[in-house]
Amino acid sequence: MANRHDVIIWDADVHGAPDGFTTYTFEKAFTLINQAAEPSKKLLAFARDVEKNSQSNAGLAQFFIGFEDRCHFSKSMSAD
């Protein structure tokens, strides 16, 4: 099995802010990745900014091509 790192980002205005690296935070993240939901406009704007800002670093840019579009399919992204 390959090593991987998952980053789970949610809109704190919609789902509340995490309180650090507590058990509750991990449970909240697990709940959010397993429920059907569309990303908020604020989260999509964040994804758009990440993609735009990554373009200045060729090594990084390859990972963020179409990042905003992929955020619409976050459930399927977390299932691999």
Backbone atoms as SQL, in Angstrom:
CREATE TABLE atoms (id INTEGER PRIMARY KEY, chain TEXT, resi INTEGER, resn TEXT, atom TEXT, x REAL, y REAL, z REAL);
INSERT INTO atoms VALUES
  (1, 'A', 1, 'MET', 'N', 0.849, -1.169, 0.000),
  (2, 'A', 1, 'MET', 'CA', 0.000, 0.000, 0.000),
  (3, 'A', 1, 'MET', 'C', 0.901, 1.241, 0.000),
  (4, 'A', 2, 'ALA', 'N', 0.595, 2.168, -0.862),
  (5, 'A', 2, 'ALA', 'CA', 1.363, 3.406, -0.957),
  (6, 'A', 2, 'ALA', 'C', 0.996, 4.357, 0.182),
  (7, 'A', 3, 'ASN', 'N', 1.960, 5.163, 0.565),
  (8, 'A', 3, 'ASN', 'CA', 1.680, 6.203, 1.553),
  (9, 'A', 3, 'ASN', 'C', 0.913, 7.323, 0.882),
  (10, 'A', 4, 'ARG', 'N', 0.034, 7.954, 1.605),
  (11, 'A', 4, 'ARG', 'CA', -0.681, 9.106, 1.070),
  (12, 'A', 4, 'ARG', 'C', -1.084, 10.009, 2.221),
  (13, 'A', 5, 'HIS', 'N', -1.342, 11.232, 1.859),
  (14, 'A', 5, 'HIS', 'CA', -1.779, 12.223, 2.835),
  (15, 'A', 5, 'HIS', 'C', -3.093, 12.795, 2.341),
  (16, 'A', 6, 'ASP', 'N', -4.094, 12.770, 3.163),
  (17, 'A', 6, 'ASP', 'CA', -5.386, 13.348, 2.823),
  (18, 'A', 6, 'ASP', 'C', -5.547, 14.656, 3.571),
  (19, 'A', 7, 'VAL', 'N', -6.023, 15.654, 2.857),
  (20, 'A', 7, 'VAL', 'CA', -6.325, 16.934, 3.472),
  (21, 'A', 7, 'VAL', 'C', -7.819, 17.151, 3.336),
  (22, 'A', 8, 'ILE', 'N', -8.477, 17.384, 4.446),
  (23, 'A', 8, 'ILE', 'CA', -9.916, 17.599, 4.449),
  (24, 'A', 8, 'ILE', 'C', -10.156, 19.055, 4.824),
  (25, 'A', 9, 'ILE', 'N', -10.792, 19.788, 3.907),
  (26, 'A', 9, 'ILE', 'CA', -11.050, 21.208, 4.117),
  (27, 'A', 9, 'ILE', 'C', -12.553, 21.405, 4.099),
  (28, 'A', 10, 'TRP', 'N', -13.073, 22.067, 5.122),
  (29, 'A', 10, 'TRP', 'CA', -14.496, 22.358, 5.115),
  (30, 'A', 10, 'TRP', 'C', -14.711, 23.828, 5.434),
  (31, 'A', 11, 'ASP', 'N', -15.877, 24.316, 5.060),
  (32, 'A', 11, 'ASP', 'CA', -16.244, 25.712, 5.288),
  (33, 'A', 11, 'ASP', 'C', -16.695, 25.852, 6.744),
  (34, 'A', 12, 'ALA', 'N', -15.904, 26.552, 7.531),
  (35, 'A', 12, 'ALA', 'CA', -16.211, 26.711, 8.960),
  (36, 'A', 12, 'ALA', 'C', -17.496, 27.504, 9.184),
  (37, 'A', 13, 'ASP', 'N', -17.869, 28.354, 8.220),
  (38, 'A', 13, 'ASP', 'CA', -19.127, 29.097, 8.352),
  (39, 'A', 13, 'ASP', 'C', -20.329, 28.175, 8.250),
  (40, 'A', 14, 'VAL', 'N', -20.167, 27.060, 7.566),
  (41, 'A', 14, 'VAL', 'CA', -21.266, 26.104, 7.375),
  (42, 'A', 14, 'VAL', 'C', -21.216, 24.987, 8.411),
  (43, 'A', 15, 'HIS', 'N', -20.041, 24.445, 8.663),
  (44, 'A', 15, 'HIS', 'CA', -19.912, 23.245, 9.500),
  (45, 'A', 15, 'HIS', 'C', -19.215, 23.470, 10.833),
  (46, 'A', 16, 'GLY', 'N', -18.841, 24.694, 11.130),
  (47, 'A', 16, 'GLY', 'CA', -18.160, 24.980, 12.389),
  (48, 'A', 16, 'GLY', 'C', -16.657, 24.845, 12.271),
  (49, 'A', 17, 'ALA', 'N', -15.956, 25.578, 13.120),
  (50, 'A', 17, 'ALA', 'CA', -14.494, 25.569, 13.107),
  (51, 'A', 17, 'ALA', 'C', -13.962, 24.426, 13.961),
  (52, 'A', 18, 'PRO', 'N', -12.890, 23.775, 13.511),
  (53, 'A', 18, 'PRO', 'CA', -12.285, 22.726, 14.337),
  (54, 'A', 18, 'PRO', 'C', -11.650, 23.339, 15.582),
  (55, 'A', 19, 'ASP', 'N', -11.541, 22.552, 16.626),
  (56, 'A', 19, 'ASP', 'CA', -10.980, 23.046, 17.884),
  (57, 'A', 19, 'ASP', 'C', -9.588, 22.460, 18.133),
  (58, 'A', 20, 'GLY', 'N', -8.852, 22.234, 17.063),
  (59, 'A', 20, 'GLY', 'CA', -7.521, 21.649, 17.176),
  (60, 'A', 20, 'GLY', 'C', -7.553, 20.210, 16.682),
  (61, 'A', 21, 'PHE', 'N', -6.545, 19.460, 17.043),
  (62, 'A', 21, 'PHE', 'CA', -6.453, 18.066, 16.615),
  (63, 'A', 21, 'PHE', 'C', -7.030, 17.144, 17.678),
  (64, 'A', 22, 'THR', 'N', -8.314, 17.320, 17.943),
  (65, 'A', 22, 'THR', 'CA', -8.989, 16.508, 18.951),
  (66, 'A', 22, 'THR', 'C', -9.739, 15.365, 18.275),
  (67, 'A', 23, 'THR', 'N', -10.198, 14.450, 19.067),
  (68, 'A', 23, 'THR', 'CA', -11.000, 13.340, 18.545),
  (69, 'A', 23, 'THR', 'C', -12.239, 13.863, 17.840),
  (70, 'A', 24, 'TYR', 'N', -12.852, 14.906, 18.398),
  (71, 'A', 24, 'TYR', 'CA', -14.042, 15.488, 17.773),
  (72, 'A', 24, 'TYR', 'C', -13.734, 15.975, 16.361),
  (73, 'A', 25, 'THR', 'N', -12.586, 16.613, 16.174),
  (74, 'A', 25, 'THR', 'CA', -12.206, 17.127, 14.856),
  (75, 'A', 25, 'THR', 'C', -12.086, 15.984, 13.857),
  (76, 'A', 26, 'PHE', 'N', -11.446, 14.903, 14.246),
  (77, 'A', 26, 'PHE', 'CA', -11.305, 13.761, 13.342),
  (78, 'A', 26, 'PHE', 'C', -12.646, 13.109, 13.046),
  (79, 'A', 27, 'GLU', 'N', -13.500, 13.016, 14.055),
  (80, 'A', 27, 'GLU', 'CA', -14.838, 12.458, 13.837),
  (81, 'A', 27, 'GLU', 'C', -15.654, 13.353, 12.904),
  (82, 'A', 28, 'LYS', 'N', -15.541, 14.656, 13.073),
  (83, 'A', 28, 'LYS', 'CA', -16.240, 15.621, 12.212),
  (84, 'A', 28, 'LYS', 'C', -15.757, 15.472, 10.771),
  (85, 'A', 29, 'ALA', 'N', -14.445, 15.391, 10.580),
  (86, 'A', 29, 'ALA', 'CA', -13.882, 15.224, 9.237),
  (87, 'A', 29, 'ALA', 'C', -14.387, 13.933, 8.600),
  (88, 'A', 30, 'PHE', 'N', -14.380, 12.846, 9.350),
  (89, 'A', 30, 'PHE', 'CA', -14.849, 11.561, 8.828),
  (90, 'A', 30, 'PHE', 'C', -16.324, 11.642, 8.439),
  (91, 'A', 31, 'THR', 'N', -17.123, 12.301, 9.265),
  (92, 'A', 31, 'THR', 'CA', -18.548, 12.476, 8.957),
  (93, 'A', 31, 'THR', 'C', -18.732, 13.284, 7.685),
  (94, 'A', 32, 'LEU', 'N', -17.976, 14.361, 7.539),
  (95, 'A', 32, 'LEU', 'CA', -18.124, 15.227, 6.370),
  (96, 'A', 32, 'LEU', 'C', -17.709, 14.539, 5.068),
  (97, 'A', 33, 'ILE', 'N', -16.657, 13.717, 5.106),
  (98, 'A', 33, 'ILE', 'CA', -16.235, 13.061, 3.860),
  (99, 'A', 33, 'ILE', 'C', -17.170, 11.922, 3.471),
  (100, 'A', 34, 'ASN', 'N', -18.009, 11.494, 4.387),
  (101, 'A', 34, 'ASN', 'CA', -18.920, 10.397, 4.088),
  (102, 'A', 34, 'ASN', 'C', -20.363, 10.839, 3.872),
  (103, 'A', 35, 'GLN', 'N', -20.600, 12.129, 3.768),
  (104, 'A', 35, 'GLN', 'CA', -21.959, 12.595, 3.495),
  (105, 'A', 35, 'GLN', 'C', -22.000, 13.294, 2.143),
  (106, 'A', 36, 'ALA', 'N', -23.117, 13.165, 1.493),
  (107, 'A', 36, 'ALA', 'CA', -23.296, 13.828, 0.198),
  (108, 'A', 36, 'ALA', 'C', -23.547, 15.311, 0.444),
  (109, 'A', 37, 'ALA', 'N', -22.780, 16.154, -0.224),
  (110, 'A', 37, 'ALA', 'CA', -22.969, 17.605, -0.092),
  (111, 'A', 37, 'ALA', 'C', -22.217, 18.307, -1.204),
  (112, 'A', 38, 'GLU', 'N', -22.734, 19.425, -1.598),
  (113, 'A', 38, 'GLU', 'CA', -22.047, 20.273, -2.565),
  (114, 'A', 38, 'GLU', 'C', -21.175, 21.264, -1.801),
  (115, 'A', 39, 'PRO', 'N', -20.008, 21.591, -2.322),
  (116, 'A', 39, 'PRO', 'CA', -19.173, 22.568, -1.644),
  (117, 'A', 39, 'PRO', 'C', -19.813, 23.956, -1.680),
  (118, 'A', 40, 'SER', 'N', -19.553, 24.749, -0.658),
  (119, 'A', 40, 'SER', 'CA', -20.094, 26.106, -0.603),
  (120, 'A', 40, 'SER', 'C', -19.378, 26.994, -1.613),
  (121, 'A', 41, 'LYS', 'N', -19.963, 28.148, -1.908),
  (122, 'A', 41, 'LYS', 'CA', -19.326, 29.107, -2.816),
  (123, 'A', 41, 'LYS', 'C', -17.987, 29.565, -2.264),
  (124, 'A', 42, 'LYS', 'N', -17.921, 29.713, -0.958),
  (125, 'A', 42, 'LYS', 'CA', -16.681, 30.140, -0.311),
  (126, 'A', 42, 'LYS', 'C', -15.582, 29.083, -0.472),
  (127, 'A', 43, 'LEU', 'N', -15.937, 27.824, -0.337),
  (128, 'A', 43, 'LEU', 'CA', -14.966, 26.746, -0.493),
  (129, 'A', 43, 'LEU', 'C', -14.497, 26.643, -1.941),
  (130, 'A', 44, 'LEU', 'N', -15.411, 26.839, -2.883),
  (131, 'A', 44, 'LEU', 'CA', -15.021, 26.818, -4.295),
  (132, 'A', 44, 'LEU', 'C', -14.103, 27.988, -4.637),
  (133, 'A', 45, 'ALA', 'N', -14.351, 29.147, -4.044),
  (134, 'A', 45, 'ALA', 'CA', -13.470, 30.301, -4.258),
  (135, 'A', 45, 'ALA', 'C', -12.074, 30.006, -3.705),
  (136, 'A', 46, 'PHE', 'N', -12.009, 29.333, -2.569),
  (137, 'A', 46, 'PHE', 'CA', -10.724, 28.929, -1.998),
  (138, 'A', 46, 'PHE', 'C', -9.997, 27.987, -2.965),
  (139, 'A', 47, 'ALA', 'N', -10.707, 27.001, -3.496),
  (140, 'A', 47, 'ALA', 'CA', -10.110, 26.052, -4.437),
  (141, 'A', 47, 'ALA', 'C', -9.601, 26.775, -5.682),
  (142, 'A', 48, 'ARG', 'N', -10.364, 27.732, -6.161),
  (143, 'A', 48, 'ARG', 'CA', -9.968, 28.523, -7.332),
  (144, 'A', 48, 'ARG', 'C', -8.674, 29.291, -7.037),
  (145, 'A', 49, 'ASP', 'N', -8.592, 29.877, -5.845),
  (146, 'A', 49, 'ASP', 'CA', -7.382, 30.611, -5.450),
  (147, 'A', 49, 'ASP', 'C', -6.176, 29.682, -5.319),
  (148, 'A', 50, 'VAL', 'N', -6.382, 28.503, -4.752),
  (149, 'A', 50, 'VAL', 'CA', -5.285, 27.531, -4.625),
  (150, 'A', 50, 'VAL', 'C', -4.772, 27.156, -6.004),
  (151, 'A', 51, 'GLU', 'N', -5.686, 26.850, -6.919),
  (152, 'A', 51, 'GLU', 'CA', -5.284, 26.477, -8.273),
  (153, 'A', 51, 'GLU', 'C', -4.524, 27.625, -8.948),
  (154, 'A', 52, 'LYS', 'N', -5.049, 28.836, -8.825),
  (155, 'A', 52, 'LYS', 'CA', -4.417, 30.006, -9.453),
  (156, 'A', 52, 'LYS', 'C', -3.023, 30.253, -8.867),
  (157, 'A', 53, 'ASN', 'N', -2.909, 30.203, -7.559),
  (158, 'A', 53, 'ASN', 'CA', -1.623, 30.468, -6.911),
  (159, 'A', 53, 'ASN', 'C', -0.601, 29.360, -7.136),
  (160, 'A', 54, 'SER', 'N', -1.051, 28.140, -7.389),
  (161, 'A', 54, 'SER', 'CA', -0.123, 27.038, -7.624),
  (162, 'A', 54, 'SER', 'C', 0.561, 27.150, -8.986),
  (163, 'A', 55, 'GLN', 'N', 0.008, 27.956, -9.883),
  (164, 'A', 55, 'GLN', 'CA', 0.556, 28.060, -11.233),
  (165, 'A', 55, 'GLN', 'C', 1.964, 28.658, -11.253),
  (166, 'A', 56, 'SER', 'N', 2.368, 29.343, -10.204),
  (167, 'A', 56, 'SER', 'CA', 3.710, 29.932, -10.153),
  (168, 'A', 56, 'SER', 'C', 4.774, 28.902, -9.788),
  (169, 'A', 57, 'ASN', 'N', 4.365, 27.677, -9.470),
  (170, 'A', 57, 'ASN', 'CA', 5.305, 26.624, -9.103),
  (171, 'A', 57, 'ASN', 'C', 4.990, 25.396, -9.960),
  (172, 'A', 58, 'ALA', 'N', 5.805, 25.149, -10.989),
  (173, 'A', 58, 'ALA', 'CA', 5.527, 24.072, -11.951),
  (174, 'A', 58, 'ALA', 'C', 5.392, 22.706, -11.279),
  (175, 'A', 59, 'GLY', 'N', 6.207, 22.444, -10.284),
  (176, 'A', 59, 'GLY', 'CA', 6.132, 21.156, -9.594),
  (177, 'A', 59, 'GLY', 'C', 4.838, 20.980, -8.818),
  (178, 'A', 60, 'LEU', 'N', 4.306, 22.060, -8.324),
  (179, 'A', 60, 'LEU', 'CA', 3.069, 22.037, -7.546),
  (180, 'A', 60, 'LEU', 'C', 1.832, 22.138, -8.436),
  (181, 'A', 61, 'ALA', 'N', 1.934, 22.910, -9.505),
  (182, 'A', 61, 'ALA', 'CA', 0.785, 23.186, -10.374),
  (183, 'A', 61, 'ALA', 'C', 0.134, 21.918, -10.910),
  (184, 'A', 62, 'GLN', 'N', 0.921, 20.905, -11.200),
  (185, 'A', 62, 'GLN', 'CA', 0.374, 19.672, -11.766),
  (186, 'A', 62, 'GLN', 'C', -0.657, 18.999, -10.864),
  (187, 'A', 63, 'PHE', 'N', -0.556, 19.215, -9.574),
  (188, 'A', 63, 'PHE', 'CA', -1.481, 18.588, -8.632),
  (189, 'A', 63, 'PHE', 'C', -2.795, 19.349, -8.482),
  (190, 'A', 64, 'PHE', 'N', -2.825, 20.588, -8.964),
  (191, 'A', 64, 'PHE', 'CA', -4.005, 21.424, -8.760),
  (192, 'A', 64, 'PHE', 'C', -4.721, 21.809, -10.047),
  (193, 'A', 65, 'ILE', 'N', -4.396, 21.148, -11.144),
  (194, 'A', 65, 'ILE', 'CA', -5.118, 21.391, -12.394),
  (195, 'A', 65, 'ILE', 'C', -6.552, 20.916, -12.214),
  (196, 'A', 66, 'GLY', 'N', -7.509, 21.807, -12.450),
  (197, 'A', 66, 'GLY', 'CA', -8.921, 21.455, -12.298),
  (198, 'A', 66, 'GLY', 'C', -9.350, 21.250, -10.853),
  (199, 'A', 67, 'PHE', 'N', -8.631, 21.848, -9.920),
  (200, 'A', 67, 'PHE', 'CA', -8.903, 21.637, -8.497),
  (201, 'A', 67, 'PHE', 'C', -10.323, 22.055, -8.108),
  (202, 'A', 68, 'GLU', 'N', -10.772, 23.189, -8.622),
  (203, 'A', 68, 'GLU', 'CA', -12.133, 23.639, -8.296),
  (204, 'A', 68, 'GLU', 'C', -13.163, 22.628, -8.784),
  (205, 'A', 69, 'ASP', 'N', -12.989, 22.128, -9.996),
  (206, 'A', 69, 'ASP', 'CA', -13.929, 21.137, -10.528),
  (207, 'A', 69, 'ASP', 'C', -13.902, 19.842, -9.724),
  (208, 'A', 70, 'ARG', 'N', -12.736, 19.439, -9.283),
  (209, 'A', 70, 'ARG', 'CA', -12.630, 18.198, -8.501),
  (210, 'A', 70, 'ARG', 'C', -13.268, 18.332, -7.130),
  (211, 'A', 71, 'CYS', 'N', -13.379, 19.551, -6.613),
  (212, 'A', 71, 'CYS', 'CA', -14.017, 19.745, -5.305),
  (213, 'A', 71, 'CYS', 'C', -15.495, 19.373, -5.337),
  (214, 'A', 72, 'HIS', 'N', -16.108, 19.427, -6.501),
  (215, 'A', 72, 'HIS', 'CA', -17.506, 19.014, -6.620),
  (216, 'A', 72, 'HIS', 'C', -17.659, 17.509, -6.417),
  (217, 'A', 73, 'PHE', 'N', -16.560, 16.788, -6.575),
  (218, 'A', 73, 'PHE', 'CA', -16.597, 15.335, -6.456),
  (219, 'A', 73, 'PHE', 'C', -15.779, 14.873, -5.271),
  (220, 'A', 74, 'SER', 'N', -15.827, 15.635, -4.181),
  (221, 'A', 74, 'SER', 'CA', -14.976, 15.322, -3.036),
  (222, 'A', 74, 'SER', 'C', -15.288, 13.953, -2.439),
  (223, 'A', 75, 'LYS', 'N', -16.530, 13.510, -2.523),
  (224, 'A', 75, 'LYS', 'CA', -16.870, 12.184, -1.996),
  (225, 'A', 75, 'LYS', 'C', -16.102, 11.116, -2.740),
  (226, 'A', 76, 'SER', 'N', -16.079, 11.189, -4.090),
  (227, 'A', 76, 'SER', 'CA', -15.369, 10.181, -4.863),
  (228, 'A', 76, 'SER', 'C', -13.863, 10.324, -4.700),
  (229, 'A', 77, 'MET', 'N', -13.363, 11.546, -4.421),
  (230, 'A', 77, 'MET', 'CA', -11.932, 11.742, -4.218),
  (231, 'A', 77, 'MET', 'C', -11.469, 11.058, -2.938),
  (232, 'A', 78, 'SER', 'N', -12.323, 10.981, -1.946),
  (233, 'A', 78, 'SER', 'CA', -11.911, 10.408, -0.671),
  (234, 'A', 78, 'SER', 'C', -12.036, 8.884, -0.635),
  (235, 'A', 79, 'ALA', 'N', -12.605, 8.311, -1.683),
  (236, 'A', 79, 'ALA', 'CA', -12.886, 6.883, -1.655),
  (237, 'A', 79, 'ALA', 'C', -11.771, 6.008, -2.185),
  (238, 'A', 80, 'ASP', 'N', -10.676, 6.586, -2.682),
  (239, 'A', 80, 'ASP', 'CA', -9.617, 5.740, -3.251),
  (240, 'A', 80, 'ASP', 'C', -8.645, 5.223, -2.245);
